[in-house]
Amino acid sequence: MRTGVFGRLADWSYRRRWIALGLWALVLAAVTVASRAVGTDYRNDFTLPGTQSQRASDLLAEHGAAQTGDSLQIVVKAPGGLRAPDAERRVRDMLGRVDGLPGVAAVRAPYDDAAAISRDGTIGYATVALAGKAESIPRDDVARIVDTARSASADGLRVEVGGEAARGAEESGGGAEGAGMLAALVILVLLFGSLVAAALPLVTALFAVGSAIGLIGLASQVATVADFTPPILMLVGLGVGVDYALLVFHRYRQELLDGAEPRDAARRALDAAGRTVFVAACTVVIALLGLIALGLGALQGVAVAVALTVLVTMLAALVLLPALLGLFGGRIQRQVRRRAERAAARGREPGAGWRRLAAAVQRRPLPALLVALAALLALSAPALDMRLGFADAGNDPASTTTRKAYDLLAEGFGPGFNGPLVVVAETDAAQAGRVRQVLERTEGVAATTPPLPSRDGALHTLIVFPDAAPQDERTADLVHTLREDVLPDGFLVGGPTAATQDFSDTVAARLPVFVAIVVGLSALLLLVVFRSVLIPIKAALLNLLSIAASLGAITLVFQDGRFGVPPGPIEAFIPVMIFAIVFGLSMDYEVFLLSRIHEEWTAARDPGRAVREGLTATGQVITAAGAIMIVVFAAFVLSPSRMLQQFGLGLAVAILLDAVVIRCLIVPAVMQLLGRHAWWLPGPLARRLPQVALERPAA
């Protein structure tokens, strides 16, 4: 057959290797220099049009209410009482120094508000109004505020600082990317037995991720891209980049072992495996762009950014890798053949272990299937009790000042003080006062403030303190109770705690549509590629099962607090992000394995042999690719960010189950049970579907 477009592209890159490498280096340098010169403008968009919390926030901003600004809380504790002359003098001196620092708009001392000191007089808080949103204040300025405040801690006076800006200033890099790449290099060296061969997939991934980060940084100037996007790009880009390059490189080595010269091997590898990489990348992009259906601004920019990263990594595997093979092809050829000769001398048959595993599963497919399914269902069970929310300072490490401030406020003013509800209405003071009396008699409410008028006097605000912590289920129930049963028409419940609940409710309500879009489009793609009705259904069900198991693992660790992790809710956008990413990545392995099975089935029309030979040809590379993704993803568990920890663990568990349990056990068992029926396609549908060759013999 005539060489396809990917084979011709590989041949051009191989022959014009210096041009291809120069173009990639030029693009990487250009976007890096441009992004540093222009700067980035990452910003979060957690607006939720149509929700009560969003309408309340809009009203506060419209009427110029004080509750719209960002602030820090300087929490102080003096066992002898904050009103003791020495303690008051030291607190006021400290606040005076803070008031003159960059980024500070105003400071309100605890002595200026009787409600800012606890009933026993030992704990109080000062409010530091920032000169902008928390994300717009330089981290160094926030760190100076924190250090200045805490410097007053001595001789019985304790000072801690809370607030989102302080949490951001305390976070530091964990070196997760470097640890993951080092572990990936070790796996590749063990797989290929050569440092040069192992380095090529890593170099390809680094070029792709570097280019993607620069492009997204520039895009953040004109589009809304969340500030947590770059680490997610690194997380997904490194895993996918190495994965795609490895799939192509593995096929290249096979062509060398079959006697092809390096240039022909590169062309044939890309003409065959390049198609698999292209289809696999398309499934990931489809899954990510499905997030747009959720209509959540915070996730839409992330989804587009990660999808662009996947496309760049795919392009690097199709263009950059052949150019690198052009530079090192001769050396790799000699190493591959020497290693094959040594293996042959020792009597080792390539893939013999995978052939034996496939044969064992085929002999008893039903027990293997039932045991594997039972294990996955058991791990999925905890996900049924998953609670969505957002981590707050109560989930920070006990050594951080934000966690200490959180605990002091809870000690002095009650657990609900860290997550007050903001009740707003365009009404007069008398009506707001009557509503306050009703709120104070409501079960679950610990206290309320008097009505606070806006600057124009047309809006009144009530600060409601629950008797439970912000992440407690009782607080979520209180939000719904106030809205549905207690407050009269016109009164809205807002604030960060209510907004968190609205975000979680919105995700849960729109999740079925999102899942249906992603699963439907991906199944349609597999239907066209493999010309089978049952294979897309099987792939969708198994991918959903691996995702459920990964969410179950996250729930056990982060919600239930296993292995010493502070318990708390799962970040509200984690399930949908993991679903999109894992569904796409799982399809990678599905496409890679089934494309080889389909190739064998097309050649011999023997379903049993097709499964055995398909697993024999791909088992090693699927396991290696899975291991690389696992170590890259698992390294992010070392990150100080709870959100990245959940991402890392969820993706690592999902890929582990997918590469080992599903691809090596369940898929062979199901394919054996289905036999020839696996490739069934109704005649009328077969005539209407286009012919798309995925794996085909190269010229």
C-alpha positions as CSV (number, residue, x, y, z in Angstrom):
1,M,0.0,0.0,0.0
2,R,1.1,3.6,-0.7
3,T,2.7,5.4,2.3
4,G,0.1,7.5,4.2
5,V,0.4,11.1,5.3
6,F,2.0,10.3,8.6
7,G,4.7,8.2,6.9
8,R,5.4,10.9,4.4
9,L,5.6,13.5,7.2
10,A,8.0,11.2,9.1
11,D,10.2,10.8,6.0
12,W,10.4,14.5,5.5
13,S,11.4,15.1,9.1
14,Y,13.9,12.3,8.9
15,R,15.6,13.7,5.8
16,R,15.3,17.3,6.8
17,R,16.1,16.6,10.4
18,W,18.1,19.8,11.1
19,I,15.3,21.9,9.6
20,A,12.7,20.1,11.7
21,L,14.8,20.4,14.9
22,G,15.5,24.1,14.1
23,L,11.8,24.9,13.6
24,W,10.9,23.3,17.0
25,A,13.8,25.0,18.8
26,L,12.8,28.3,17.2
27,V,9.1,27.9,18.2
28,L,10.1,27.0,21.8
29,A,12.5,29.9,22.1
30,A,10.0,32.3,20.5
31,V,7.0,31.5,22.7
32,T,9.2,31.3,25.8
33,V,10.8,34.7,25.2
34,A,7.4,36.2,24.2
35,S,5.6,34.9,27.3
36,R,8.3,36.2,29.6
37,A,8.4,39.6,27.8
38,V,4.7,40.0,27.8
39,G,4.0,38.2,31.0
40,T,1.2,36.0,32.0
41,D,-2.3,37.0,33.2
42,Y,-3.7,33.8,34.8
43,R,-6.9,34.6,36.5
44,N,-9.8,32.5,37.9
45,D,-13.4,32.8,36.8
46,F,-15.6,31.2,39.4
47,T,-18.7,33.1,38.4
48,L,-21.8,31.0,38.3
49,P,-24.5,32.8,36.4
50,G,-28.0,32.1,37.7
51,T,-26.9,30.9,41.1
52,Q,-27.9,32.7,44.3
53,S,-24.3,33.2,45.4
54,Q,-23.5,34.9,42.1
55,R,-26.5,37.2,42.3
56,A,-25.6,38.1,45.8
57,S,-22.0,38.9,44.8
58,D,-23.3,41.0,41.9
59,L,-25.5,43.0,44.2
60,L,-22.7,43.6,46.7
61,A,-20.5,45.0,43.9
62,E,-23.3,47.0,42.4
63,H,-24.1,48.8,45.6
64,G,-20.5,49.2,46.7
65,A,-20.7,47.0,49.8
66,A,-17.6,46.5,51.9
67,Q,-17.9,42.7,51.7
68,T,-16.7,42.6,48.1
69,G,-13.0,43.1,48.8
70,D,-10.3,40.6,49.6
71,S,-8.6,40.7,53.0
72,L,-6.3,39.0,55.5
73,Q,-7.0,38.2,59.1
74,I,-4.3,38.7,61.7
75,V,-5.3,36.5,64.6
76,V,-3.9,37.3,68.0
77,K,-4.0,35.4,71.3
78,A,-2.9,36.6,74.7
79,P,-3.6,34.3,77.6
80,G,-3.7,37.4,79.9
81,G,-6.3,39.1,77.8
82,L,-5.9,41.3,74.7
83,R,-7.0,44.4,76.6
84,A,-4.1,44.2,79.0
85,P,-2.0,47.4,78.4
86,D,1.2,45.6,77.3
87,A,-0.7,43.2,74.9
88,E,-2.7,46.1,73.4
89,R,0.4,48.2,72.9
90,R,2.3,45.4,71.1
91,V,-0.7,44.6,69.0
92,R,-1.3,48.2,67.9
93,D,2.4,48.6,67.2
94,M,2.4,45.6,65.0
95,L,-0.7,46.7,63.1
96,G,0.8,50.1,62.6
97,R,3.8,48.5,60.9
98,V,1.5,46.3,58.7
99,D,-0.5,49.4,57.7
100,G,2.5,50.9,56.0
101,L,3.4,47.9,53.9
102,P,2.8,47.6,50.1
103,G,-0.4,46.0,49.1
104,V,-2.3,47.1,52.2
105,A,-5.3,49.4,51.8
106,A,-6.5,49.6,55.4
107,V,-6.2,47.9,58.7
108,R,-9.0,47.5,61.2
109,A,-7.8,46.6,64.7
110,P,-9.7,44.2,67.0
111,Y,-10.2,47.1,69.4
112,D,-12.2,49.0,66.8
113,D,-15.0,46.3,66.8
114,A,-16.3,44.7,70.0
115,A,-17.3,41.6,68.0
116,A,-13.6,41.1,66.9
117,I,-12.6,39.9,70.4
118,S,-13.8,36.6,71.8
119,R,-16.0,36.5,74.9
120,D,-13.1,35.5,77.2
121,G,-11.0,38.4,75.8
122,T,-8.0,36.2,74.9
123,I,-8.5,35.8,71.1
124,G,-9.1,38.6,68.5
125,Y,-8.5,39.4,64.9
126,A,-7.6,42.4,62.9
127,T,-8.8,42.8,59.3
128,V,-6.3,43.8,56.7
129,A,-8.0,45.1,53.5
130,L,-5.8,44.5,50.5
131,A,-5.3,46.9,47.7
132,G,-6.8,44.5,45.2
133,K,-7.9,40.9,44.6
134,A,-5.7,38.3,46.4
135,E,-4.3,37.0,43.1
136,S,-3.3,40.5,42.0
137,I,-1.1,41.2,45.1
138,P,2.5,40.1,44.6
139,R,3.4,37.1,46.6
140,D,6.4,38.8,48.1
141,D,4.2,41.7,49.4
142,V,1.8,39.2,51.1
143,A,4.8,37.3,52.6
144,R,6.1,40.6,54.0
145,I,2.7,41.2,55.7
146,V,2.7,37.7,57.2
147,D,6.3,38.0,58.4
148,T,5.7,41.5,59.9
149,A,2.6,40.3,61.7
150,R,4.2,37.1,63.1
151,S,7.3,39.0,64.2
152,A,5.2,40.3,67.2
153,S,4.9,36.7,68.5
154,A,6.8,36.6,71.8
155,D,6.4,36.6,75.6
156,G,3.0,35.0,75.6
157,L,1.5,36.9,72.6
158,R,0.7,34.6,69.6
159,V,0.1,36.0,66.1
160,E,-1.0,34.0,63.1
161,V,-2.3,35.2,59.6
162,G,-5.2,33.7,57.7
163,G,-6.8,34.4,54.3
164,E,-6.5,33.1,50.8
165,A,-3.7,35.4,49.9
166,A,-1.7,34.1,52.9
167,R,-2.4,30.5,51.8
168,G,-1.1,31.3,48.3
169,A,2.1,32.9,49.7
170,E,2.8,29.9,51.9
171,E,2.6,27.4,49.0
172,S,6.0,26.3,47.5
173,G,7.0,24.1,44.7
174,G,7.5,20.4,45.5
175,G,9.8,19.3,42.6
176,A,7.2,16.9,41.5
177,E,8.0,17.3,37.8
178,G,11.7,16.5,38.3
179,A,10.9,13.5,40.4
180,G,8.5,12.1,37.8
181,M,10.8,12.7,34.9
182,L,13.7,11.0,36.7
183,A,11.5,7.9,37.5
184,A,10.3,7.9,33.8
185,L,13.9,7.9,32.6
186,V,14.8,4.9,34.8
187,I,11.8,2.9,33.4
188,L,12.8,3.8,29.8
189,V,16.4,2.7,30.4
190,L,15.2,-0.6,31.8
191,L,12.9,-1.0,28.9
192,F,15.3,-0.2,26.1
193,G,18.7,-0.9,27.7
194,S,20.1,2.4,26.3
195,L,20.3,5.9,27.7
196,V,20.2,7.4,24.3
197,A,17.0,5.5,23.3
198,A,15.4,6.2,26.7
199,A,16.1,9.9,26.4
200,L,14.4,10.5,23.0
201,P,10.8,10.2,24.3
202,L,11.7,12.4,27.3
203,V,13.3,15.1,25.1
204,T,10.2,15.0,22.8
205,A,7.9,15.5,25.7
206,L,9.9,18.3,27.2
207,F,10.0,20.2,23.9
208,A,6.2,19.8,23.5
209,V,5.4,20.8,27.1
210,G,7.7,23.8,27.0
211,S,6.1,25.0,23.8
212,A,2.6,24.5,25.1
213,I,3.3,26.3,28.4
214,G,4.6,29.3,26.5
215,L,1.6,29.4,24.2
216,I,-0.9,29.1,27.1
217,G,1.0,31.9,28.9
218,L,0.5,34.2,25.9
219,A,-3.2,33.1,25.6
220,S,-3.8,34.1,29.2
221,Q,-3.4,37.7,28.1
222,V,-6.5,37.5,25.9
223,A,-8.5,34.7,27.4
224,T,-9.5,33.6,31.0
225,V,-7.1,30.9,32.0
226,A,-7.2,29.7,35.7
227,D,-4.0,30.2,37.8
228,F,-3.8,26.4,38.5
229,T,-3.5,25.6,34.8
230,P,0.3,25.5,34.4
231,P,0.9,22.6,36.9
232,I,-2.0,20.6,35.3
233,L,-0.4,21.2,31.9
234,M,2.9,19.8,33.2
235,L,1.1,16.9,34.8
236,V,-0.8,15.9,31.7
237,G,1.7,17.1,29.1
238,L,4.6,15.1,30.5
239,G,2.6,11.9,30.9
240,V,1.0,12.1,27.4
241,G,4.1,13.4,25.7
242,V,6.2,10.5,26.9
243,D,3.4,8.1,26.2
244,Y,2.9,9.1,22.6
245,A,6.6,9.2,21.8
246,L,7.0,5.8,23.4
247,L,4.3,4.2,21.3
248,V,5.9,5.5,18.1
249,F,9.4,4.6,19.3
250,H,8.4,1.0,20.2
251,R,7.0,0.5,16.7
252,Y,10.3,1.9,15.3
253,R,12.3,-0.7,17.2
254,Q,10.1,-3.4,16.0
255,E,10.7,-2.3,12.4
256,L,14.5,-2.3,13.1
257,L,14.3,-5.8,14.4
258,D,12.4,-6.9,11.3
259,G,15.5,-5.7,9.3
260,A,14.4,-2.3,8.1
261,E,17.0,0.5,7.7
262,P,16.6,3.4,10.1
263,R,14.9,5.7,7.6
264,D,12.5,3.1,6.4
265,A,11.8,2.1,10.0
266,A,10.9,5.6,10.9
267,R,8.6,6.0,7.9
268,R,6.8,2.6,8.6
269,A,6.5,3.3,12.3
270,L,4.8,6.6,11.8
271,D,2.6,5.3,9.0
272,A,1.3,2.7,11.4
273,A,1.7,3.8,15.1
274,G,1.4,7.5,14.0
275,R,-2.2,6.8,13.1
276,T,-2.8,5.3,16.6
277,V,-1.3,8.3,18.3
278,F,-3.5,10.6,16.2
279,V,-6.7,8.8,17.0
280,A,-5.7,8.5,20.7
281,A,-5.0,12.2,20.9
282,C,-8.3,13.0,19.3
283,T,-10.1,11.0,21.9
284,V,-8.3,12.9,24.7
285,V,-9.2,16.3,23.1
286,I,-12.9,15.2,22.6
287,A,-13.0,14.3,26.3
288,L,-11.4,17.6,27.4
289,L,-13.6,19.8,25.2
290,G,-16.6,18.0,26.7
291,L,-15.9,20.1,29.8
292,I,-17.2,23.1,27.9
293,A,-20.7,21.6,28.1
294,L,-20.5,22.1,31.9
295,G,-20.7,25.9,31.3
296,L,-18.2,26.6,34.1
297,G,-15.8,29.4,33.3
298,A,-13.2,28.1,35.7
299,L,-12.9,24.9,33.8
300,Q,-13.4,26.0,30.2
301,G,-10.0,27.7,29.9
302,V,-8.3,24.8,31.6
303,A,-9.9,22.3,29.2
304,V,-8.9,24.3,26.1
305,A,-5.4,24.7,27.5
306,V,-4.9,21.0,28.2
307,A,-6.4,20.0,24.9
308,L,-3.9,22.3,23.1
309,T,-1.1,20.7,25.1
310,V,-2.2,17.3,24.0
311,L,-2.3,18.4,20.4
312,V,1.3,19.9,20.7
313,T,2.6,16.6,22.2
314,M,1.0,14.6,19.4
315,L,2.6,16.9,16.8
316,A,6.0,16.5,18.6
317,A,5.6,12.7,18.4
318,L,4.8,12.9,14.7
319,V,7.4,15.5,13.6
320,L,10.1,16.0,16.3
321,L,10.7,12.4,17.1
322,P,11.4,11.3,13.5
323,A,14.0,14.1,13.3
324,L,15.6,12.9,16.5
325,L,15.6,9.4,15.1
326,G,17.4,10.8,12.0
327,L,20.2,12.0,14.3
328,F,20.5,8.8,16.4
329,G,19.0,6.2,14.2
330,G,22.3,4.4,13.4
331,R,23.4,4.2,17.0
332,I,19.9,3.0,18.1
333,Q,19.9,0.4,15.3
334,R,23.2,-1.1,16.5
335,Q,22.0,-1.2,20.1
336,V,18.7,-2.8,19.2
337,R,20.3,-5.5,17.2
338,R,23.0,-6.3,19.7
339,R,20.3,-6.6,22.4
340,A,18.2,-8.8,20.2
341,E,21.2,-11.1,19.5
342,R,21.9,-11.4,23.2
343,A,18.3,-12.2,24.0
344,A,18.3,-14.8,21.2
345,A,21.5,-16.4,22.5
346,R,19.8,-16.8,25.9
347,G,16.8,-18.4,24.2
348,R,14.4,-15.5,25.1
349,E,11.5,-15.1,22.8
350,P,10.1,-11.5,22.6
351,G,6.7,-11.3,24.3
352,A,6.6,-14.9,25.4
353,G,5.4,-14.0,28.9
354,W,2.5,-11.9,27.5
355,R,1.6,-14.7,25.1
356,R,1.4,-17.1,28.1
357,L,-0.7,-14.6,30.1
358,A,-3.1,-14.1,27.2
359,A,-3.4,-17.9,26.8
360,A,-4.1,-18.3,30.5
361,V,-6.8,-15.7,30.5
362,Q,-8.4,-17.3,27.3
363,R,-8.5,-20.7,29.0
364,R,-10.6,-19.3,31.8
365,P,-12.0,-16.0,30.6
366,L,-15.1,-15.9,32.9
367,P,-13.3,-16.3,36.3
368,A,-10.6,-13.8,35.2
369,L,-13.3,-11.3,34.2
370,L,-15.4,-11.8,37.4
371,V,-12.5,-11.5,39.8
372,A,-11.2,-8.3,38.1
373,L,-14.6,-6.7,37.9
374,A,-15.3,-7.5,41.6
375,A,-12.0,-5.8,42.6
376,L,-12.8,-2.7,40.6
377,L,-16.3,-2.4,41.9
378,A,-15.1,-2.8,45.5
379,L,-12.6,0.1,45.0
380,S,-15.3,2.2,43.3
381,A,-17.8,1.8,46.2
382,P,-16.4,4.7,48.3
383,A,-17.1,7.1,45.5
384,L,-20.8,6.8,46.1
385,D,-20.4,8.9,49.3
386,M,-18.1,11.5,47.8
387,R,-18.7,15.0,49.0
388,L,-17.7,17.9,46.7
389,G,-16.4,21.2,47.9
390,F,-13.1,23.2,48.2
391,A,-10.3,22.9,50.6
392,D,-9.8,25.8,53.0
393,A,-7.3,26.6,55.7
394,G,-8.7,23.8,57.8
395,N,-7.0,21.3,55.4
396,D,-3.6,23.0,55.4
397,P,-0.7,21.3,57.2
398,A,-0.8,21.9,61.0
399,S,2.6,23.8,60.8
400,T,1.3,26.6,58.5
401,T,0.2,29.9,59.9
402,T,-3.1,29.8,57.9
403,R,-4.0,26.6,59.6
404,K,-3.1,28.0,63.1
405,A,-5.1,31.1,62.4
406,Y,-8.1,28.9,61.3
407,D,-7.9,26.9,64.5
408,L,-7.5,30.0,66.7
409,L,-10.6,31.6,65.2
410,A,-12.6,28.4,65.7
411,E,-11.4,28.2,69.3
412,G,-12.3,31.8,70.0
413,F,-15.5,32.3,68.0
414,G,-16.8,28.9,67.0
415,P,-16.2,26.5,64.0
416,G,-18.6,28.4,61.8
417,F,-16.7,31.6,62.0
418,N,-14.3,30.4,59.3
419,G,-17.1,30.1,56.8
420,P,-19.8,32.7,57.4
421,L,-22.8,33.0,55.1
422,V,-23.6,36.4,53.6
423,V,-27.3,37.2,53.4
424,V,-28.1,40.2,51.2
425,A,-31.3,42.0,50.1
426,E,-32.4,45.3,48.6
427,T,-34.5,46.2,51.5
428,D,-34.7,48.7,54.4
429,A,-33.0,48.3,57.9
430,A,-36.3,47.4,59.6
431,Q,-37.1,44.4,57.3
432,A,-33.5,43.3,57.6
433,G,-33.7,43.4,61.3
434,R,-36.9,41.3,61.4
435,V,-35.1,38.7,59.2
436,R,-32.2,38.7,61.6
437,Q,-34.5,37.7,64.4
438,V,-35.8,34.8,62.3
439,L,-32.2,33.7,61.5
440,E,-31.1,33.7,65.1
441,R,-33.9,31.2,65.9
442,T,-33.0,29.0,63.0
443,E,-31.4,25.6,63.9
444,G,-27.8,25.5,62.8
445,V,-27.2,29.3,63.2
446,A,-24.7,30.3,65.9
447,A,-24.9,34.0,65.6
448,T,-25.6,36.9,63.2
449,T,-24.4,40.4,62.8
450,P,-26.8,43.5,62.8
451,P,-27.8,44.6,59.3
452,L,-24.9,46.3,57.5
453,P,-25.9,49.0,55.0
454,S,-24.2,49.5,51.7
455,R,-22.7,52.8,50.7
456,D,-25.8,53.9,49.0
457,G,-28.1,52.6,51.7
458,A,-30.2,50.5,49.3
459,L,-28.7,47.2,50.3
460,H,-28.4,45.5,53.6
461,T,-26.2,42.6,54.5
462,L,-26.4,40.1,57.4
463,I,-23.4,38.0,58.2
464,V,-24.6,34.6,59.4
465,F,-22.2,32.3,61.4
466,P,-23.2,28.6,61.2
467,D,-22.6,26.4,64.3
468,A,-20.5,23.9,62.2
469,A,-17.3,24.2,60.2
470,P,-17.5,25.3,56.5
471,Q,-16.8,21.8,55.2
472,D,-19.3,20.1,57.5
473,E,-22.4,18.6,55.8
474,R,-24.6,20.5,58.3
475,T,-23.4,23.8,56.9
476,A,-24.3,22.7,53.3
477,D,-27.7,21.7,54.7
478,L,-28.1,25.1,56.3
479,V,-27.5,26.9,53.0
480,H,-30.3,24.9,51.4
481,T,-32.6,25.4,54.5
482,L,-32.2,29.1,54.5
483,R,-32.9,29.5,50.8
484,E,-35.8,27.1,50.6
485,D,-37.6,27.4,54.0
486,V,-36.4,30.4,56.1
487,L,-35.6,33.5,54.1
488,P,-38.4,35.5,52.4
489,D,-38.3,36.4,48.7
490,G,-35.6,38.9,47.8
491,F,-33.1,37.7,50.3
492,L,-30.1,35.9,48.8
493,V,-27.5,33.6,50.5
494,G,-23.9,34.3,49.2
495,G,-20.4,34.3,50.4
496,P,-17.5,31.8,49.7
497,T,-19.2,28.9,51.6
498,A,-22.5,29.3,49.7
499,A,-20.6,29.7,46.4
500,T,-18.7,26.5,47.1
501,Q,-22.0,24.7,47.6
502,D,-23.4,26.3,44.4
503,F,-20.4,25.2,42.4
504,S,-20.8,21.6,43.7
505,D,-24.5,21.5,43.0
506,T,-23.9,22.9,39.4
507,V,-21.3,20.3,38.7
508,A,-23.5,17.5,40.0
509,A,-26.5,18.7,38.0
510,R,-24.6,19.0,34.7
511,L,-22.5,15.9,35.0
512,P,-24.9,13.5,33.2
513,V,-24.9,15.7,30.1
514,F,-21.1,16.0,30.2
515,V,-20.6,12.2,30.5
516,A,-23.1,11.6,27.7
517,I,-21.3,13.9,25.3
518,V,-17.8,12.6,26.1
519,V,-18.8,8.9,26.0
520,G,-21.0,9.3,22.9
521,L,-18.4,11.1,20.8
522,S,-15.6,8.8,21.8
523,A,-17.7,5.7,21.1
524,L,-18.7,7.1,17.7
525,L,-15.0,7.6,16.9
526,L,-14.2,4.0,17.9
527,L,-17.2,2.8,15.9
528,V,-15.8,4.4,12.7
529,V,-12.2,3.2,13.4
530,F,-12.9,-0.4,14.3
531,R,-16.2,-0.9,12.5
532,S,-17.7,-2.7,15.4
533,V,-20.8,-2.0,17.6
534,L,-19.7,-4.0,20.7
535,I,-16.1,-2.7,21.0
536,P,-17.1,1.0,21.6
537,I,-19.7,-0.1,24.2
538,K,-17.1,-2.3,26.0
539,A,-14.5,0.4,25.9
540,A,-16.9,3.0,27.3
541,L,-18.0,0.8,30.2
542,L,-14.5,-0.3,31.1
543,N,-13.2,3.3,31.1
544,L,-16.1,4.4,33.3
545,L,-15.2,1.6,35.7
546,S,-11.6,2.6,35.9
547,I,-12.6,6.2,36.5
548,A,-15.0,5.2,39.3
549,A,-12.3,3.2,41.0
550,S,-9.9,6.1,40.9
551,L,-12.5,8.4,42.4
552,G,-13.1,5.8,45.1
553,A,-9.4,5.8,45.9
554,I,-9.4,9.6,46.2
555,T,-12.4,9.5,48.5
556,L,-10.7,7.0,50.8
557,V,-7.5,9.0,51.1
558,F,-8.7,12.6,51.0
559,Q,-12.3,12.6,52.2
560,D,-12.0,9.8,54.8
561,G,-8.5,10.8,55.9
562,R,-6.6,7.5,55.3
563,F,-2.8,7.4,55.5
564,G,-2.6,10.5,57.7
565,V,-4.1,12.9,55.1
566,P,-6.3,15.7,56.7
567,P,-9.9,14.7,55.9
568,G,-12.1,17.1,53.8
569,P,-14.2,17.3,50.7
570,I,-13.0,16.5,47.3
571,E,-12.3,19.6,45.2
572,A,-15.5,20.2,43.3
573,F,-13.9,20.2,39.8
574,I,-11.7,17.1,40.4
575,P,-14.2,14.5,39.3
576,V,-15.0,16.1,36.0
577,M,-11.4,16.9,35.2
578,I,-10.3,13.4,36.1
579,F,-13.1,12.0,34.0
580,A,-12.1,14.0,31.0
581,I,-8.4,13.2,31.2
582,V,-8.7,9.6,32.3
583,F,-11.4,8.8,29.7
584,G,-9.1,10.1,27.0
585,L,-6.0,8.5,28.3
586,S,-7.7,5.1,28.7
587,M,-8.8,5.3,25.1
588,D,-5.1,5.6,24.2
589,Y,-4.4,2.1,25.5
590,E,-7.7,0.8,24.1
591,V,-6.9,2.1,20.7
592,F,-3.3,0.8,20.8
593,L,-4.2,-2.7,22.0
594,L,-7.2,-3.1,19.8
595,S,-5.5,-1.7,16.7
596,R,-3.0,-4.6,17.0
597,I,-5.8,-7.1,17.7
598,H,-7.7,-5.7,14.7
599,E,-4.6,-6.0,12.5
600,E,-4.2,-9.7,13.5
601,W,-8.0,-10.3,13.0
602,T,-7.9,-8.7,9.6
603,A,-5.0,-10.9,8.5
604,A,-6.1,-14.3,9.9
605,R,-9.8,-14.0,10.9
606,D,-9.0,-16.1,14.1
607,P,-10.3,-14.2,17.1
608,G,-8.4,-16.2,19.7
609,R,-5.1,-15.8,17.9
610,A,-5.8,-12.1,17.3
611,V,-6.1,-11.5,21.0
612,R,-3.0,-13.5,21.9
613,E,-0.8,-11.9,19.3
614,G,-2.2,-8.4,20.0
615,L,-1.4,-8.6,23.7
616,T,2.0,-10.2,22.9
617,A,2.9,-7.3,20.6
618,T,1.6,-4.5,22.9
619,G,1.7,-5.8,26.5
620,Q,5.2,-4.7,27.2
621,V,4.8,-1.2,25.8
622,I,1.4,-0.6,27.3
623,T,2.8,-1.6,30.7
624,A,5.9,0.5,30.3
625,A,3.8,3.5,29.1
626,G,1.4,3.0,32.0
627,A,4.3,2.8,34.4
628,I,5.7,6.1,33.1
629,M,2.4,7.8,33.4
630,I,1.9,6.4,36.9
631,V,5.3,7.7,38.2
632,V,4.8,11.1,36.6
633,F,1.3,11.5,38.0
634,A,2.1,9.9,41.4
635,A,5.0,12.4,41.8
636,F,2.5,15.2,42.1
637,V,1.3,13.6,45.3
638,L,4.5,15.3,46.7
639,S,3.1,18.7,45.7
640,P,2.0,21.0,48.6
641,S,-1.2,21.7,46.8
642,R,-4.1,19.5,47.9
643,M,-5.7,19.9,44.5
644,L,-2.6,18.6,42.7
645,Q,-2.3,15.8,45.2
646,Q,-5.8,14.7,44.3
647,F,-5.1,15.0,40.6
648,G,-1.9,13.0,40.9
649,L,-3.4,10.2,43.0
650,G,-6.5,9.9,40.9
651,L,-4.7,9.8,37.6
652,A,-2.1,7.4,38.8
653,V,-4.6,4.9,40.2
654,A,-6.7,5.1,37.1
655,I,-3.8,4.4,34.8
656,L,-2.5,1.6,37.0
657,L,-5.9,-0.1,36.9
658,D,-6.3,0.5,33.2
659,A,-2.9,-0.7,32.1
660,V,-2.7,-3.7,34.3
661,V,-6.2,-4.9,35.3
662,I,-8.3,-3.8,32.3
663,R,-5.9,-4.1,29.3
664,C,-4.1,-7.2,30.5
665,L,-7.0,-9.1,32.1
666,I,-10.5,-7.8,31.3
667,V,-10.0,-6.9,27.7
668,P,-8.6,-10.3,26.7
669,A,-11.3,-12.1,28.7
670,V,-14.1,-10.1,27.1
671,M,-12.7,-10.4,23.6
672,Q,-12.4,-14.2,24.1
673,L,-16.0,-14.5,25.3
674,L,-17.2,-12.3,22.4
675,G,-15.2,-14.2,19.8
676,R,-16.2,-13.2,16.2
677,H,-19.1,-11.3,17.5
678,A,-16.7,-8.6,18.8
679,W,-16.4,-7.4,15.2
680,W,-20.1,-7.4,14.4
681,L,-21.4,-4.5,12.5
682,P,-24.9,-4.4,10.9
683,G,-24.8,-4.3,7.1
684,P,-26.7,-1.1,6.6
685,L,-24.4,0.7,9.1
686,A,-21.3,-0.8,7.5
687,R,-22.3,0.6,4.1
688,R,-22.7,4.1,5.5
689,L,-19.6,4.3,7.7
690,P,-16.4,5.6,6.0
691,Q,-13.4,3.3,5.7
692,V,-10.7,4.4,8.1
693,A,-7.6,2.3,8.3
694,L,-5.9,2.7,11.6
695,E,-3.1,0.1,11.6
696,R,-2.0,-0.8,8.0
697,P,1.1,-2.3,6.4
698,A,3.6,0.3,5.4
699,A,5.1,0.6,1.9
